[in-house]
Amino acid sequence: MRRILAAGLPPDLTSWLEHRMDVPVRATRDGEETLTELARDEWSLLIIDDRLTNPSAFDVLGRVRQSLGLAHLPVIYCLQQGPRSDLAAHLVGQFGVGQLLFHPLDREELARQAAACMGIPLPTETVDQTQTQRQTSVALAQVWEKFKDTIIGRVAVLEQATLALLEDNLDSELHQRAIGEAHKLAGSLGTFGFPKGSQMARQVEELYRAGDALGQVEALRLSEMIVALRRELQQPAGAQAAPAPTTPAAADDDQPLLLIVDDDEALGELLMTEAAAWGMRAQVAPNVAAARERFAVERPAAVLLDLSFPDGTESALAFLGELSARTPRVPVLVLTGRDAFTHRVEVARLGGRGFLQKPVPTAQVMEAVTQLLQRERASDAKVLIVDDDPHVLATVRMLLEPRRIRLITLEDPLRFWDVLEETSPDLVMLDVELPHVSGIELCRVVRNDPRWAELPVLFLTAYTDRDVVRRVFAAGADDYVSKPIVGPELVTRIANRLDRTQLYRSLAETDTLTGVANRRKSGQVLGQFLRLAERHGQPLSLAILDLDHFKQVNDNYGHAAGDAVLGRLGQLLLRSFRGEDVVARWGGEEFMVGMYGMTKRDGVQRLAEVLDILRREDFALSGGAFHVSFSAGVAEYPTDGHEVQALYRAADGALYQAKEAGRNRVLATEDHVPAPDDQTLLITAASAPRLIAEP
């Protein structure tokens, strides 16, 4: 007879499990009681919770495997923390745990894994359809009562407009209002349990949109339809049969080169100047043929393409198609005086990444280009795939790497959490069935951690039945792709998900003025850096930079000049530090740089080089020319603190010391903007300030 011993599980979960599996389940409250039951009777499965005490779950497992002679008893271990690979490997390797689950427990997943460990089928879950339908009807009735008056009021507007149409006095205001109300009804009635009413409202909307074509024939038809619509809404909400659920749809240089394909020489010069201010190189090709020649010499990071050429738009559109078809693709932003809807559609169809209509300020163009390049970094994204089939890993690598998508493969799911934190992937791919811990469990653990709550998770699985799909999405997955792998479908799914994620992330995590990370994003990255530094014994340096006399720049030259200075410094910092470092705008004229694996001395040296470059930059504006400088403080983990806030306080204190030292050495007047020969100090976060760089 098959029996389960559940050690440390809540009583309600134990009762549910017994009912769900139709197998006797004995619950024990502590370790001593568990050991007694294991020694007295035979059990088919031990489910043990990490919170078990007197003795601990670890001690109980040790005795199970050694002194009790139960070396082959299947064990499911329930952890109350994230899947640390050292702990998971110890449970599997030393204690022979067959399956790991993580709190909060998914009851259905627990039952499924228990059945698998015992080698028995999991009974089909019975659902009281009558009770479910009754609950649904009650819920729909409550929703309907809440919004019924609003819905009926919209139908009354349609009746009023139809009557006016029959009397040939429908004015434009009432006409437009009828269109709007019909549109709202078409979108909402299905939600309220009236799918047929939603279809009727859509037909009414389409008739009203006919405009001048509306006549008496159409008015009579509208009248009949609205009467039928009102009659439909007199039924109880949800009385109509809901549609059957469907299976979810398979659902070089330090400065980047911008190629401007436009025959407007003046605009080309302006864009080249603006691009330089944004930290980009720019070249102008007066026509498509010249652009192709430039491509033979150097591949640009992005293309700014006009559609208006003497030979028509065909050549430009053909060129757009060529660039989109390249591997890796070249992102194209269209900047043109043409604004026909057909052109917008054609640009989108051919893979254009944006559409701007002339005239548009050059700063706005470069802002769009910068955002485009940030989104396109998804093409250099990292994808972590967890699958114990090496053939699947090899196939996915073959498909993704030509697309400049870096693939991180992992066959051992017990190492998942360490690899996740070390690599910070942009997307995770999981298989449902994995040794010792299922992909669904890993997905749930990811979703339970706020740091990874927005990480896209895609399942690549041979299971396509509705129950598995439901569990996959219930765990928090974003998408799934069925095995066997269809190359184009998988690549498209991943590319679209990365592209969309990068866009949202760019909008949420980037300071739009400077192009660097915002404070929220930098705090997340620094927290991750600290965990890695602690785990691997690496240094981590944090620098706080503050522009000197920045208020005087705004007062004397205007806020546009101040914005230009902030943007220039942001781009300079991005170019000067490594891709794995984090550069952020901390607030106002303050910037932050987090340097993983870099000591304080190395960080100071790097900042001194940046300071030297910035002080030689000319800011030539209508109000005159000027130069700027900054002061900075640097702190290092673990010398100056073990937390982000502690490091920030140490770096901020060093910055204050730098400012004080600077004020003692520089006599600045209210109307004075620092010149290149002013003394600017860069100091460490040591207890006694020490001069590091003095130009």
C-alpha positions as CSV (number, residue, x, y, z in Angstrom):
1,M,0.0,0.0,0.0
2,R,1.4,3.4,-1.0
3,R,1.6,6.0,1.8
4,I,3.2,9.4,2.1
5,L,4.9,10.9,5.2
6,A,4.7,14.7,5.3
7,A,7.1,16.2,7.8
8,G,6.5,19.8,8.8
9,L,3.8,20.6,6.2
10,P,0.8,22.6,7.3
11,P,-2.3,20.5,8.3
12,D,-4.5,22.0,5.6
13,L,-1.9,21.2,2.9
14,T,-1.6,17.6,4.2
15,S,-5.3,17.1,4.1
16,W,-5.6,18.6,0.6
17,L,-2.8,16.4,-0.7
18,E,-4.4,13.3,0.7
19,H,-7.7,14.2,-1.0
20,R,-6.0,15.3,-4.3
21,M,-3.9,12.1,-4.7
22,D,-6.3,9.6,-3.1
23,V,-3.3,8.2,-1.1
24,P,-3.0,8.2,2.7
25,V,-0.8,11.0,4.0
26,R,0.5,11.0,7.6
27,A,1.6,14.4,9.0
28,T,4.3,14.8,11.6
29,R,5.0,18.0,13.5
30,D,8.7,17.7,14.4
31,G,11.8,15.7,13.7
32,E,11.5,13.2,16.5
33,E,8.0,12.2,15.5
34,T,9.2,11.9,11.9
35,L,12.0,9.6,12.8
36,T,9.6,7.5,14.9
37,E,7.2,7.0,12.0
38,L,10.0,6.2,9.6
39,A,11.4,3.5,11.9
40,R,8.0,2.0,12.6
41,D,6.3,1.8,9.2
42,E,7.1,1.6,5.5
43,W,6.6,4.7,3.4
44,S,6.4,5.3,-0.4
45,L,7.5,8.9,-0.2
46,L,8.9,11.4,2.4
47,I,8.0,15.1,1.9
48,I,10.1,17.1,4.3
49,D,10.0,20.9,5.0
50,D,13.1,22.9,5.6
51,R,11.4,24.5,8.7
52,L,11.2,21.1,10.5
53,T,12.8,21.3,14.0
54,N,13.8,19.0,16.9
55,P,15.9,17.8,15.1
56,S,16.2,19.7,11.9
57,A,15.3,18.5,8.5
58,F,19.0,18.1,7.7
59,D,19.6,15.9,10.7
60,V,16.5,13.8,9.9
61,L,17.7,13.2,6.3
62,G,21.1,12.2,7.6
63,R,19.6,9.5,9.8
64,V,17.2,8.4,7.1
65,R,20.1,7.7,4.8
66,Q,22.6,6.3,7.3
67,S,21.1,4.7,10.4
68,L,17.6,3.9,9.3
69,G,18.7,2.1,6.1
70,L,16.3,4.0,3.9
71,A,18.8,4.8,1.2
72,H,16.2,4.4,-1.6
73,L,13.2,6.2,0.0
74,P,12.1,9.0,-2.5
75,V,12.4,12.4,-0.9
76,I,10.9,15.8,-1.8
77,Y,12.5,18.7,0.0
78,C,10.6,22.0,0.5
79,L,12.9,25.0,0.8
80,Q,11.9,28.3,2.2
81,Q,14.6,30.4,0.5
82,G,16.0,30.9,-3.0
83,P,17.7,28.1,-4.8
84,R,21.3,28.5,-3.7
85,S,23.3,26.0,-5.7
86,D,25.5,24.9,-2.8
87,L,22.6,24.0,-0.6
88,A,20.7,22.4,-3.5
89,A,23.7,20.4,-4.6
90,H,24.2,19.2,-1.0
91,L,20.6,18.0,-0.7
92,V,20.8,16.1,-4.0
93,G,24.3,14.8,-3.7
94,Q,24.6,13.9,0.0
95,F,21.0,13.2,1.0
96,G,19.7,11.8,-2.3
97,V,16.8,14.3,-2.5
98,G,14.9,13.6,-5.7
99,Q,13.0,16.8,-6.1
100,L,13.2,20.3,-4.7
101,L,10.2,22.6,-4.3
102,F,10.3,26.2,-3.0
103,H,8.0,28.2,-0.8
104,P,5.4,29.5,-1.3
105,L,4.4,26.0,-2.4
106,D,2.3,25.4,-5.5
107,R,-0.1,22.7,-4.3
108,E,-0.8,21.3,-7.7
109,E,2.9,21.1,-8.5
110,L,3.5,19.3,-5.2
111,A,0.9,16.7,-6.0
112,R,2.3,16.3,-9.5
113,Q,5.9,15.8,-8.3
114,A,4.7,13.4,-5.5
115,A,2.9,11.2,-8.1
116,A,6.0,11.2,-10.3
117,C,8.3,10.2,-7.4
118,M,5.9,7.3,-6.5
119,G,5.5,6.2,-10.1
120,I,1.7,6.6,-10.1
121,P,-0.7,8.7,-12.2
122,L,-2.1,11.8,-10.7
123,P,-5.9,11.5,-10.6
124,T,-7.7,13.9,-12.9
125,E,-8.7,16.9,-10.8
126,T,-12.5,17.0,-10.5
127,V,-14.2,20.4,-10.6
128,D,-17.7,21.1,-9.6
129,Q,-18.8,22.7,-12.8
130,T,-22.2,23.6,-11.4
131,Q,-20.6,25.4,-8.5
132,T,-18.1,27.2,-10.8
133,Q,-20.8,28.3,-13.1
134,R,-22.8,29.6,-10.2
135,Q,-19.9,31.6,-8.8
136,T,-19.2,33.0,-12.3
137,S,-22.9,34.0,-12.7
138,V,-22.9,35.7,-9.3
139,A,-19.7,37.6,-10.1
140,L,-21.0,38.7,-13.5
141,A,-24.3,39.8,-12.0
142,Q,-22.4,42.0,-9.5
143,V,-20.3,43.6,-12.2
144,W,-23.4,44.2,-14.3
145,E,-25.3,45.9,-11.5
146,K,-22.4,48.2,-10.9
147,F,-22.1,49.4,-14.5
148,K,-25.6,48.7,-15.8
149,D,-26.8,52.4,-15.7
150,T,-23.7,53.5,-17.6
151,I,-24.2,50.9,-20.3
152,I,-27.9,51.6,-20.7
153,G,-27.0,55.3,-21.0
154,R,-24.7,54.6,-23.9
155,V,-27.5,52.6,-25.6
156,A,-29.8,55.6,-25.1
157,V,-27.3,57.9,-26.9
158,L,-27.4,55.4,-29.9
159,E,-31.2,55.5,-29.8
160,Q,-31.2,59.3,-29.8
161,A,-28.8,59.5,-32.7
162,T,-30.8,57.0,-34.7
163,L,-34.0,58.9,-34.1
164,A,-32.3,62.1,-35.3
165,L,-31.0,60.2,-38.4
166,L,-34.5,59.0,-39.2
167,E,-35.7,62.6,-38.9
168,D,-32.8,63.8,-41.1
169,N,-31.4,66.2,-38.5
170,L,-28.4,64.3,-37.1
171,D,-25.7,66.9,-36.4
172,S,-22.0,66.1,-36.4
173,E,-21.6,66.4,-32.6
174,L,-24.2,63.7,-31.9
175,H,-22.9,61.6,-34.8
176,Q,-19.4,61.5,-33.3
177,R,-20.8,60.8,-29.9
178,A,-22.7,57.9,-31.2
179,I,-19.6,56.5,-32.8
180,G,-17.7,56.8,-29.5
181,E,-20.4,55.2,-27.5
182,A,-20.8,52.3,-29.9
183,H,-17.0,51.8,-29.8
184,K,-17.1,51.6,-26.0
185,L,-20.0,49.2,-26.0
186,A,-18.2,47.0,-28.5
187,G,-15.2,46.8,-26.3
188,S,-16.9,46.3,-23.0
189,L,-20.1,44.2,-23.4
190,G,-18.2,41.0,-23.9
191,T,-16.4,41.6,-20.6
192,F,-19.8,42.0,-18.9
193,G,-21.0,38.7,-20.2
194,F,-22.7,39.9,-23.5
195,P,-20.4,38.7,-26.3
196,K,-23.3,38.9,-28.8
197,G,-24.1,42.4,-27.7
198,S,-20.5,43.3,-28.3
199,Q,-20.8,42.1,-31.9
200,M,-24.0,44.1,-32.4
201,A,-22.4,47.3,-31.0
202,R,-19.5,46.8,-33.4
203,Q,-21.8,46.6,-36.4
204,V,-23.6,49.8,-35.2
205,E,-20.2,51.5,-35.0
206,E,-19.3,50.5,-38.5
207,L,-22.6,51.8,-39.9
208,Y,-22.2,55.1,-38.1
209,R,-18.7,55.5,-39.5
210,A,-20.1,55.4,-43.0
211,G,-20.7,59.1,-42.6
212,D,-22.2,60.8,-45.7
213,A,-23.4,57.3,-46.9
214,L,-25.9,57.1,-44.1
215,G,-29.5,57.3,-45.4
216,Q,-33.0,56.2,-44.5
217,V,-32.2,52.6,-45.3
218,E,-29.2,52.6,-43.0
219,A,-31.3,54.5,-40.4
220,L,-34.0,51.8,-40.4
221,R,-31.3,49.1,-40.1
222,L,-29.7,50.9,-37.2
223,S,-33.0,51.3,-35.5
224,E,-33.6,47.5,-35.7
225,M,-30.1,46.7,-34.5
226,I,-30.3,49.0,-31.4
227,V,-33.7,47.6,-30.5
228,A,-32.1,44.1,-30.6
229,L,-29.2,45.4,-28.6
230,R,-31.4,46.7,-25.9
231,R,-33.3,43.4,-25.8
232,E,-30.0,41.6,-25.6
233,L,-29.0,43.6,-22.5
234,Q,-32.2,42.8,-20.7
235,Q,-30.9,39.2,-20.3
236,P,-29.0,38.3,-17.1
237,A,-25.3,39.0,-17.4
238,G,-23.4,35.9,-18.6
239,A,-26.5,34.1,-19.8
240,Q,-24.9,33.6,-23.2
241,A,-22.5,30.8,-23.7
242,A,-18.9,32.0,-23.4
243,P,-16.7,31.2,-26.3
244,A,-14.6,28.1,-25.9
245,P,-11.1,28.8,-24.6
246,T,-8.4,28.6,-27.1
247,T,-4.9,27.4,-26.8
248,P,-2.6,30.4,-26.2
249,A,-1.1,31.8,-29.4
250,A,2.2,30.5,-30.3
251,A,2.4,33.5,-29.0
252,D,35.1,49.5,-33.1
253,D,35.1,52.4,-32.4
254,D,34.5,53.9,-29.0
255,Q,31.9,56.1,-30.8
256,P,29.1,54.5,-32.7
257,L,28.8,55.4,-36.4
258,L,25.6,57.0,-37.7
259,L,25.1,56.9,-41.5
260,I,22.9,59.7,-42.7
261,V,21.4,59.0,-46.1
262,D,20.0,62.3,-47.3
263,D,20.7,64.7,-50.2
264,D,20.0,67.8,-48.0
265,E,23.6,69.0,-47.4
266,A,22.7,71.6,-44.9
267,L,20.6,69.2,-42.8
268,G,23.4,66.6,-43.1
269,E,26.0,69.1,-41.6
270,L,23.6,70.0,-38.8
271,L,23.1,66.4,-37.9
272,M,26.8,65.6,-38.0
273,T,27.4,68.5,-35.5
274,E,24.6,67.3,-33.3
275,A,25.8,63.7,-33.4
276,A,29.2,64.8,-32.2
277,A,27.6,66.4,-29.2
278,W,25.9,63.2,-28.5
279,G,29.1,61.2,-28.6
280,M,28.6,59.7,-32.1
281,R,30.5,59.8,-35.3
282,A,28.3,60.6,-38.4
283,Q,28.8,60.3,-42.1
284,V,26.5,61.6,-44.9
285,A,25.7,59.7,-48.0
286,P,23.8,61.9,-50.6
287,N,22.1,58.9,-52.2
288,V,21.5,55.2,-51.8
289,A,24.4,54.2,-54.1
290,A,26.8,56.2,-52.0
291,A,25.4,54.6,-48.8
292,R,26.1,51.2,-50.2
293,E,29.7,52.2,-50.9
294,R,30.1,53.4,-47.3
295,F,28.8,50.0,-46.1
296,A,31.6,48.3,-47.9
297,V,34.1,50.2,-45.8
298,E,32.4,50.2,-42.4
299,R,29.2,48.9,-40.9
300,P,27.3,51.7,-39.1
301,A,25.6,51.3,-35.8
302,A,22.4,52.9,-37.2
303,V,21.1,54.5,-40.4
304,L,19.1,57.7,-40.7
305,L,17.3,57.3,-44.0
306,D,15.3,59.9,-46.1
307,L,12.7,58.6,-48.6
308,S,12.7,61.6,-50.8
309,F,15.2,61.2,-53.6
310,P,15.0,62.4,-57.3
311,D,14.5,58.8,-58.5
312,G,11.5,58.3,-56.1
313,T,11.1,56.3,-52.9
314,E,11.6,52.9,-54.4
315,S,15.4,52.9,-54.1
316,A,15.2,54.1,-50.5
317,L,12.6,51.4,-49.5
318,A,14.6,48.7,-51.3
319,F,17.7,49.8,-49.3
320,L,15.7,49.7,-46.1
321,G,14.7,46.1,-46.9
322,E,18.3,45.1,-47.6
323,L,19.5,46.5,-44.2
324,S,16.7,44.8,-42.3
325,A,17.5,41.4,-43.9
326,R,21.2,41.6,-42.9
327,T,22.5,39.3,-40.1
328,P,22.9,41.0,-37.8
329,R,20.4,43.6,-38.8
330,V,21.2,47.3,-39.1
331,P,18.6,49.5,-37.4
332,V,17.1,52.1,-39.6
333,L,15.3,55.3,-38.5
334,V,13.4,57.0,-41.4
335,L,13.6,60.9,-41.4
336,T,11.5,62.2,-44.3
337,G,9.2,64.9,-45.5
338,R,6.8,62.3,-46.8
339,D,4.0,61.4,-44.4
340,A,1.6,59.3,-46.4
341,F,0.1,56.5,-44.3
342,T,1.2,54.1,-47.0
343,H,4.8,55.1,-46.5
344,R,4.5,54.5,-42.8
345,V,3.0,51.1,-43.4
346,E,5.7,50.2,-45.9
347,V,8.5,51.3,-43.6
348,A,7.1,49.2,-40.8
349,R,6.7,46.2,-43.1
350,L,10.3,46.4,-44.3
351,G,11.7,46.5,-40.8
352,G,12.1,50.2,-40.1
353,R,12.6,51.0,-36.4
354,G,11.1,54.5,-36.4
355,F,9.5,57.2,-38.5
356,L,10.1,61.0,-38.1
357,Q,8.6,63.6,-40.3
358,K,10.5,66.7,-41.3
359,P,10.9,69.3,-40.1
360,V,12.1,68.2,-36.7
361,P,14.8,69.7,-34.4
362,T,18.2,67.9,-34.8
363,A,18.4,67.4,-31.0
364,Q,15.1,65.5,-31.2
365,V,16.4,63.4,-34.1
366,M,19.5,62.4,-32.1
367,E,17.4,61.6,-29.1
368,A,15.4,59.2,-31.2
369,V,18.7,57.7,-32.6
370,T,20.1,57.3,-29.1
371,Q,16.9,55.5,-27.9
372,L,17.0,53.3,-31.0
373,L,20.6,52.3,-30.3
374,Q,19.7,51.5,-26.7
375,R,16.8,49.3,-27.8
376,E,19.1,47.6,-30.4
377,R,21.4,46.6,-27.6
378,A,18.9,43.8,-27.2
379,S,20.6,42.3,-30.2
380,D,23.6,41.9,-28.0
381,A,21.5,40.5,-25.3
382,K,22.2,37.5,-23.0
383,V,19.9,34.6,-23.0
384,L,20.1,31.9,-20.3
385,I,18.7,28.5,-21.3
386,V,18.3,25.7,-18.8
387,D,17.8,22.3,-20.5
388,D,19.3,18.9,-19.8
389,D,19.3,17.9,-23.5
390,P,22.6,18.9,-25.0
391,H,21.1,18.6,-28.5
392,V,18.5,21.3,-27.7
393,L,21.3,23.5,-26.3
394,A,23.4,23.1,-29.4
395,T,20.4,23.8,-31.7
396,V,19.4,27.0,-29.9
397,R,23.0,28.2,-29.9
398,M,23.2,27.6,-33.7
399,L,20.0,29.7,-34.1
400,L,20.8,32.6,-31.8
401,E,24.5,33.3,-32.1
402,P,24.3,34.5,-35.7
403,R,21.9,37.1,-34.4
404,R,24.4,38.5,-31.9
405,I,22.5,37.0,-29.1
406,R,24.9,35.6,-26.5
407,L,23.7,32.3,-25.2
408,I,24.5,31.0,-21.7
409,T,23.7,27.3,-21.5
410,L,23.1,25.4,-18.3
411,E,22.4,21.6,-18.0
412,D,22.3,21.5,-14.2
413,P,19.3,23.4,-12.8
414,L,20.8,23.2,-9.3
415,R,23.2,25.9,-10.4
416,F,20.5,28.1,-11.8
417,W,20.4,30.8,-9.1
418,D,24.2,31.4,-9.1
419,V,24.4,31.5,-12.9
420,L,21.4,33.9,-13.0
421,E,23.0,36.4,-10.6
422,E,26.5,36.1,-12.2
423,T,25.3,36.6,-15.8
424,S,22.2,38.9,-15.4
425,P,20.5,37.6,-18.5
426,D,18.0,39.6,-20.5
427,L,15.8,36.5,-21.0
428,V,15.6,33.0,-19.5
429,M,14.5,29.9,-21.3
430,L,13.4,26.9,-19.3
431,D,12.3,23.3,-19.9
432,V,9.3,22.0,-17.9
433,E,10.9,18.7,-17.0
434,L,14.4,19.1,-15.4
435,P,16.3,16.9,-13.0
436,H,15.6,17.5,-9.3
437,V,13.8,20.8,-9.7
438,S,11.2,21.6,-12.4
439,G,11.3,24.5,-14.8
440,I,8.0,25.7,-13.4
441,E,9.5,25.8,-9.9
442,L,12.4,27.8,-11.1
443,C,10.0,30.2,-12.8
444,R,8.1,30.7,-9.6
445,V,11.2,31.4,-7.6
446,V,12.3,34.0,-10.2
447,R,8.9,35.7,-10.0
448,N,9.0,35.7,-6.2
449,D,12.2,37.8,-6.1
450,P,11.5,41.5,-6.8
451,R,14.9,41.9,-8.5
452,W,13.9,39.5,-11.3
453,A,10.1,40.0,-11.3
454,E,10.3,41.6,-14.8
455,L,12.8,39.2,-16.3
456,P,11.2,37.6,-19.4
457,V,10.8,33.8,-19.0
458,L,10.1,31.6,-22.0
459,F,9.4,27.9,-21.8
460,L,10.8,25.6,-24.5
461,T,8.9,22.3,-24.0
462,A,7.6,19.2,-25.7
463,Y,4.4,19.5,-23.5
464,T,1.6,21.3,-25.3
465,D,-1.5,20.0,-23.4
466,R,-3.7,22.6,-21.8
467,D,-2.9,21.7,-18.2
468,V,0.8,22.2,-18.7
469,V,0.3,25.4,-20.6
470,R,-1.9,26.7,-17.8
471,R,0.7,25.8,-15.1
472,V,3.4,27.4,-17.2
473,F,1.6,30.7,-17.3
474,A,0.3,30.5,-13.8
475,A,4.0,30.3,-12.6
476,G,4.6,33.6,-14.3
477,A,6.0,32.7,-17.8
478,D,5.7,35.2,-20.6
479,D,5.6,32.7,-23.5
480,Y,6.2,29.2,-24.5
481,V,7.5,27.5,-27.7
482,S,6.8,23.8,-28.5
483,K,9.5,21.3,-29.3
484,P,10.6,20.2,-31.8
485,I,12.1,23.6,-32.4
486,V,11.0,25.6,-35.4
487,G,14.0,27.9,-36.0
488,P,12.3,31.0,-37.4
489,E,9.5,30.9,-34.8
490,L,11.9,30.6,-31.9
491,V,14.2,33.4,-33.1
492,T,11.2,35.7,-33.8
493,R,9.7,35.0,-30.4
494,I,13.0,35.7,-28.6
495,A,13.8,38.8,-30.7
496,N,10.4,40.3,-30.2
497,R,10.4,39.7,-26.5
498,L,13.9,41.1,-26.1
499,D,13.1,44.1,-28.3
500,R,9.9,44.9,-26.3
501,T,11.6,44.4,-23.0
502,Q,14.5,46.6,-23.9
503,L,12.2,49.4,-25.0
504,Y,10.3,49.3,-21.7
505,R,13.4,48.9,-19.7
506,S,15.0,51.8,-21.6
507,L,12.0,54.0,-20.8
508,A,11.9,53.0,-17.2
509,E,15.6,52.8,-16.4
510,T,17.3,55.5,-18.5
511,D,17.7,59.2,-17.8
512,T,16.4,60.7,-21.0
513,L,18.6,63.9,-20.8
514,T,22.0,62.2,-20.4
515,G,21.4,58.7,-21.7
516,V,22.8,57.0,-18.6
517,A,20.9,54.9,-16.1
518,N,18.6,56.6,-13.6
519,R,19.0,56.3,-9.8
520,R,16.5,53.5,-9.5
521,K,18.3,51.3,-12.0
522,S,21.7,52.1,-10.6
523,G,20.6,51.1,-7.1
524,Q,19.5,47.7,-8.4
525,V,22.8,47.1,-10.3
526,L,24.9,48.2,-7.3
527,G,23.0,45.7,-5.1
528,Q,23.8,43.0,-7.5
529,F,27.5,44.1,-7.7
530,L,27.7,43.9,-3.9
531,R,26.4,40.4,-3.8
532,L,28.9,39.3,-6.4
533,A,31.8,41.1,-4.7
534,E,31.0,39.4,-1.4
535,R,30.7,36.0,-3.0
536,H,33.9,36.2,-5.1
537,G,36.0,38.4,-2.8
538,Q,36.3,41.1,-5.5
539,P,36.6,44.9,-4.8
540,L,33.8,47.3,-5.8
541,S,34.3,51.0,-6.1
542,L,31.6,53.6,-6.1
543,A,32.2,57.2,-7.3
544,I,30.0,60.3,-6.8
545,L,30.7,63.1,-9.3
546,D,29.4,66.7,-9.0
547,L,29.8,69.4,-11.6
548,D,31.6,72.5,-10.2
549,H,29.7,75.8,-10.2
550,F,26.9,74.3,-12.3
551,K,24.4,76.9,-11.1
552,Q,26.6,79.6,-12.7
553,V,26.4,77.8,-16.0
554,N,22.6,77.9,-15.9
555,D,22.5,81.5,-14.7
556,N,24.9,82.9,-17.2
557,Y,24.2,80.8,-20.3
558,G,20.7,79.4,-19.7
559,H,19.3,76.0,-18.9
560,A,19.8,74.7,-22.4
561,A,23.5,75.2,-21.9
562,G,23.2,73.3,-18.6
563,D,21.4,70.5,-20.3
564,A,24.1,70.3,-23.0
565,V,26.8,70.0,-20.3
566,L,24.9,67.2,-18.5
567,G,24.4,65.4,-21.7
568,R,28.0,65.7,-22.7
569,L,29.3,64.4,-19.3
570,G,26.8,61.5,-19.4
571,Q,28.1,60.4,-22.8
572,L,31.7,60.9,-21.8
573,L,31.3,58.7,-18.8
574,L,29.6,56.0,-20.8
575,R,32.5,55.9,-23.3
576,S,35.1,56.0,-20.6
577,F,34.0,53.2,-18.4
578,R,33.6,49.5,-19.2
579,G,30.4,48.0,-20.4
580,E,30.1,46.0,-17.2
581,D,30.3,49.2,-15.0
582,V,27.2,51.2,-14.2
583,V,27.0,54.9,-14.9
584,A,24.0,56.8,-13.6
585,R,22.6,60.2,-13.0
586,W,22.2,60.4,-9.3
587,G,20.3,63.7,-9.3
588,G,20.7,67.2,-10.5
589,E,24.3,67.7,-11.6
590,E,25.5,64.6,-9.7
591,F,26.5,61.4,-11.4
592,M,27.4,58.0,-10.0
593,V,29.8,55.3,-11.3
594,G,29.8,51.8,-9.9
595,M,33.0,49.8,-10.9
596,Y,32.9,46.1,-10.1
597,G,36.3,44.4,-9.7
598,M,38.1,47.8,-9.6
599,T,40.0,49.2,-6.6
600,K,39.6,52.7,-5.3
601,R,43.0,53.7,-6.7
602,D,42.1,52.4,-10.1
603,G,38.8,54.2,-10.0
604,V,40.4,57.5,-9.1
605,Q,42.9,57.1,-12.0
606,R,40.0,56.5,-14.4
607,L,38.1,59.5,-13.1
608,A,41.2,61.7,-13.4
609,E,41.4,60.8,-17.1
610,V,37.7,61.6,-17.6
611,L,38.2,64.9,-15.8
612,D,41.1,65.8,-18.0
613,I,39.0,65.1,-21.2
614,L,36.1,67.1,-19.9
615,R,38.1,70.2,-18.9
616,R,39.5,70.4,-22.5
617,E,36.0,70.4,-24.0
618,D,34.7,73.7,-25.4
619,F,31.1,74.6,-24.8
620,A,30.5,77.3,-27.4
621,L,27.0,78.7,-27.2
622,S,25.2,82.0,-28.1
623,G,26.1,83.4,-24.7
624,G,29.8,82.7,-25.1
625,A,32.3,79.9,-24.6
626,F,33.2,78.2,-21.4
627,H,34.7,75.1,-19.8
628,V,33.6,72.9,-16.9
629,S,35.1,70.6,-14.4
630,F,33.8,68.3,-11.7
631,S,34.8,67.1,-8.2
632,A,34.4,63.5,-7.1
633,G,34.7,61.1,-4.2
634,V,35.4,57.4,-4.3
635,A,34.6,54.7,-1.8
636,E,35.5,51.0,-2.0
637,Y,33.9,47.8,-0.7
638,P,34.6,46.3,1.8
639,T,37.0,49.0,3.2
640,D,34.4,51.8,3.3
641,G,31.2,49.8,3.8
642,H,29.3,46.6,3.1
643,E,26.0,48.1,1.8
644,V,25.1,50.5,-1.0
645,Q,24.0,53.3,1.4
646,A,27.2,53.0,3.4
647,L,29.3,53.2,0.2
648,Y,27.3,56.2,-1.0
649,R,27.7,58.0,2.4
650,A,31.5,57.4,2.2
651,A,31.8,58.6,-1.4
652,D,29.5,61.6,-0.7
653,G,31.7,62.5,2.3
654,A,34.8,62.3,0.1
655,L,33.0,64.5,-2.4
656,Y,32.3,67.1,0.3
657,Q,36.0,67.0,1.3
658,A,36.9,67.6,-2.4
659,K,34.6,70.5,-2.6
660,E,35.9,72.0,0.6
661,A,39.5,71.6,-0.6
662,G,38.5,73.2,-3.9
663,R,36.9,76.2,-2.2
664,N,40.1,76.8,-0.2
665,R,42.2,76.8,-3.3
666,V,39.9,78.4,-5.8
667,L,38.5,81.9,-5.2
668,A,35.4,82.0,-7.4
669,T,33.2,85.0,-7.8
670,E,29.5,84.9,-8.3
671,D,29.8,85.5,-12.0
672,H,32.8,83.3,-12.6
673,V,32.7,80.0,-14.5
674,P,35.8,77.8,-13.9
675,A,38.4,78.1,-16.6
676,P,40.9,75.3,-17.6
677,D,43.6,76.7,-15.3
678,D,41.4,76.5,-12.1
679,Q,42.5,74.0,-9.5
680,T,40.2,70.9,-9.4
681,L,40.7,68.2,-6.8
682,L,39.8,64.6,-7.0
683,I,40.3,62.8,-3.7
684,T,39.7,59.3,-2.2
685,A,37.3,58.4,0.5
686,A,40.2,57.9,3.0
687,S,39.8,59.5,6.4
688,A,42.4,62.1,5.6
689,P,41.9,63.7,2.1
690,R,44.8,63.1,-0.2
691,L,45.4,64.9,-3.4
692,I,45.3,62.5,-6.3
693,A,45.1,64.7,-9.4
694,E,45.8,68.4,-9.6
695,P,45.9,69.8,-13.1
